């Protein structure tokens, strides 16, 4: 999936996303722009286009905030000290509620990915073409059902 040939073939997507970013900045050139959020959204779209062949963030960069907050919440929870890390026998009790708190974020992230996969599968049924991305998503669905 991330071979140099595959990434070279997707170079036009990277150029398109950079042009989209520049156009968005030019649209709001008289107002302050949050470059960090725009860079996050652009990077997220580049990665999602490479994996799913679809943008996760809308062209106006409005839907990036929810995903950014999800990622940030998961990172913060992963970085918190947890008693269960030091005493594995206490892990099943989830004394600090870390598992319960992280589960909400992961559930929402899975909902986002499930929507993307469902859209791609619906497109597959109507288009009747197969590609590597759809095969990859079918594999992910099968793996998720096993868990």
TABELKA-V350571 format. One record per run of one state. SS is the DSSP state (H for helix, E for strand, L for the rest). FROM is the first residue (numbers start at 1). LEN is the number of residues. If there is no record, write none. Layout:
<<SS:FROM:LEN> <SS:FROM:LEN>>
This chain:
<<L:1:3> <H:4:6> <L:10:1> <H:11:17> <L:28:7> <H:35:18> <L:53:11> <H:64:16> <L:80:3> <H:83:4> <L:87:1> <H:88:6> <L:94:4> <H:98:30> <L:128:4> <H:132:15> <L:147:1>>
